[in-house]
Amino acid sequence: MDVLRDHRGRTNADNAVSKSDFLSARPAERNLGLQAEQTLRAKLAILEDQLAKTPFLGGDTWNMADFMVACVLYVLTRLKLDLTSYPKLDAWLVASLNRPAAQVARKLRE
C-alpha cells in the first residue's frame, strides 16, 4: 500500500505534533488548542450522557445515528485520545468499531 502524503509531500508521521511542539507554541496557538480540547470534551460528555440513558445513541438498537457518530469518532482512536473519562462512550466506540462490517471497512482503509 502506498504511503499517503499531504500537499507538501509529508506523511502522517511527519505531521505529528509532539507535546514539546505544543508547549513551545505561542500563547495564542496554545489557547486555541486548549479551547478546541474543551469544546471536544463538552461534546463527548453529551454523548456519554446519552449512553447513560440508552444503550445506543439512536435508542435501543444500533442505527444510523450510531453509524454516523462512530465514523466521526473513529479518528479519535487513530489519535489515541484517552477516553477513560467517558467509559460508556469508550465501550460503545470499541463495540461499534468491532462490528463485522466496521472491521471490513477498516481493512479497506488502513
Residue pairs with C-beta under 8 A, 6 or more apart in sequence:
3 11
4 11
4 12
5 11
6 15
22 30
22 33
23 30
25 33
41 85
44 83
44 85
44 86
44 89
45 86
47 57
47 69
47 86
47 89
48 86
48 87
48 88
48 89
50 57
51 57
51 88
51 89
51 92
52 88
54 60
56 62
56 63
56 65
56 66
56 92
57 65
57 66
57 69
57 92
58 64
58 65
58 66
62 96
62 99
66 92
66 96
70 93
70 96
70 97
70 102
73 89
73 93
74 97
76 83
76 93
77 93
77 97
83 89
83 90
83 93
84 90
96 102
97 103
97 106
